[in-house]
């Protein structure tokens, strides 16, 4: 999803144990051709088909004149298709800042901001202020642009503004037009990227990470991944369980729901968030004037939607229909104070009054689609944007990379447009706020199959899962799904926590995550901690998604 805009079980077989300690196990599980060649023992290249990649010596240089000198960048080469390592290749951009203490250094901490489509090349810079010194002493912070993203062989589809509008309500009158839209996006992406598309998968990005591990000279990697990055991290633990050291998976994707189910969970999660918001706002009727009971607050909102359907509500020169309000409000209701102020402004505009300026802090403009707290193109705290400065990155790279991965990762997308029609009608009734948007036709209906079936995550690798109770992009049930799949993990749930992203947000879970990264000790059992209930003026420290469709200024009412 945007401003910020996850595979069968693969065992590391006995053959993998014969490979050098720094060689990715992908050689053992990449495909029949590689396994046959290796078993035949036809020389060094056959015994280690990835040797040309794992023994690269990257040339590290300063990333750019505008970035800190300690941030170094390099390019490594990876196979496009790991079952044919002698074939076409891709270039992957990698960055690092070194551990601050040579004596305490443990290894590398790979970072991923989410997506698919999120650039992580500058994460070592803008995550550094949010990480404790004890973590930075022990790890080189390693960022990278995943394949197809930013400076790593970026894909683009040549999509125009209308084709980028992917959140579409179901209407019988526009259904045929929306089907043509989905067909067009898929066709344009296929025409521009051809044989590359089947290989832009989470599974292959995880393999790329293991090549990075080998090139960096590490036997294991540690990892901090947000949102979509939790699925990427989980897939890595499935493919390379013995090479996963300390993995923090923050704001988690349910591997059983990729990918249509993860878009549909937005609709499911929005309804309880909306109900919570009506209760919270009714208790503060003296402040907001939206209703004295939850039922009255709910009626106020839906009356505004109905009014906007009849006669669009204009704020700061932009007209908003009821559908605009529904899609824009979906994520807003997870932040109760911000949502209350937003609906007050909408109500004032509907009454012909100029809405007052909001009291909450400014938010970044929306950048859907994506599963990431930070988002492609959004500056982190340090303000550096390496990936965005590359002139050859297509303007629609974030969207193109998103569809490429979510369509190729799994073969579960329905191919019949009528299935999407039926599901959209059903889910609008079940989840009035967003159900039809979530279940409506997507380009994946017309996408070709990815190179492999989806990865089934089902392992006992130790990891720490962090999850806010009120997360709009990966709702609590999603985090619980990843916890079920990763039986050796532990999960910390932040009760009352709202927003997408936990670690680095000054959360009550930060101390547990830091202790795990520093000592390697997981909590004895799953745990909960509680954050204070937010009031007006609440804001997260790191850039978070603004819901698409909200009018005025920085993506708000």
Buried (B, 14 or more C-beta within 10 A) or exposed (E): BBBBBBBEEBBBEEBBEEBEEBBBBBBBBBBEBBBEBBEEEEEEBBBBBBBBBBEBEBEEEEBBEEBBEBBBBBBBBBBBBBBBBEEEBBEBBBBBBBBBEEEEBBBBBBBBBBBBBBBBBBBBBBBBEBBBEBBBBBBBBBBBBBBBBBBBBBBBBEBEEEBBEBBBBBEEEEBEEBBEBBBBBBBBBBEBBEEBBBBBBBBBBBBBBBBBBBBBEBEBBBBBBBBBBBBBBBBBBBBBBEBBBBBBBBBBBBBBBBBBBBBBBBBBBBBBBBEBBBEBBBBBBEBBEBBEEBEBBBBBBBEBBEBBBEEBBBBEEEEBBBBBBBBBBBBBBBBBBBBBBBBBBBBBBBEEEEBEEBEBEEBBBBBBBBBBBBBBBBBBBBEBBBBBBBEEBBEBBBBBBBBBBBBBBBBEBBEEBEBBBBBBBEBBEEBBBBBBBBBBBBBBBBBEEBBBBBBBBBBEBBBBBBBBBBBBBBBBBBBBBBBBBBEEBBBBBBEBBBBBBBBBBEBBBBEBBBBBBBEEEBEEEEEBBEBEEBEBEBBBBBBBBBBBBBBBBEBBB
